């Protein structure tokens, strides 16, 4: 018996730089640009913390 294989494109996953949670880049509700780089966040509070002091969270 053969199993059907889906050809579904997988979303890229990013790490929220503030809390470390995994965030789906395709469906992320909160993003921020910093020095030409896009950062993805799990919630608005993490996004706001990052925007106040991005150098604190970028390694």
Secondary structure as a PSIPRED ss2 file (coil, helix, strand):
# PSIPRED VFORMAT (PSIPRED V4.0)

   1 X C   1.000  0.000  0.000
   2 X C   1.000  0.000  0.000
   3 X C   1.000  0.000  0.000
   4 X C   1.000  0.000  0.000
   5 X C   1.000  0.000  0.000
   6 X C   1.000  0.000  0.000
   7 X C   1.000  0.000  0.000
   8 X C   1.000  0.000  0.000
   9 X C   1.000  0.000  0.000
  10 X C   1.000  0.000  0.000
  11 X C   1.000  0.000  0.000
  12 X C   1.000  0.000  0.000
  13 X E   0.000  0.000  1.000
  14 X E   0.000  0.000  1.000
  15 X E   0.000  0.000  1.000
  16 X C   1.000  0.000  0.000
  17 X C   1.000  0.000  0.000
  18 X C   1.000  0.000  0.000
  19 X C   1.000  0.000  0.000
  20 X C   1.000  0.000  0.000
  21 X C   1.000  0.000  0.000
  22 X E   0.000  0.000  1.000
  23 X E   0.000  0.000  1.000
  24 X E   0.000  0.000  1.000
  25 X C   1.000  0.000  0.000
  26 X C   1.000  0.000  0.000
  27 X C   1.000  0.000  0.000
  28 X C   1.000  0.000  0.000
  29 X C   1.000  0.000  0.000
  30 X E   0.000  0.000  1.000
  31 X E   0.000  0.000  1.000
  32 X E   0.000  0.000  1.000
  33 X E   0.000  0.000  1.000
  34 X E   0.000  0.000  1.000
  35 X C   1.000  0.000  0.000
  36 X C   1.000  0.000  0.000
  37 X E   0.000  0.000  1.000
  38 X E   0.000  0.000  1.000
  39 X E   0.000  0.000  1.000
  40 X E   0.000  0.000  1.000
  41 X E   0.000  0.000  1.000
  42 X C   1.000  0.000  0.000
  43 X C   1.000  0.000  0.000
  44 X H   0.000  1.000  0.000
  45 X H   0.000  1.000  0.000
  46 X H   0.000  1.000  0.000
  47 X H   0.000  1.000  0.000
  48 X H   0.000  1.000  0.000
  49 X H   0.000  1.000  0.000
  50 X H   0.000  1.000  0.000
  51 X H   0.000  1.000  0.000
  52 X H   0.000  1.000  0.000
  53 X C   1.000  0.000  0.000
  54 X H   0.000  1.000  0.000
  55 X H   0.000  1.000  0.000
  56 X H   0.000  1.000  0.000
  57 X H   0.000  1.000  0.000
  58 X C   1.000  0.000  0.000
  59 X C   1.000  0.000  0.000
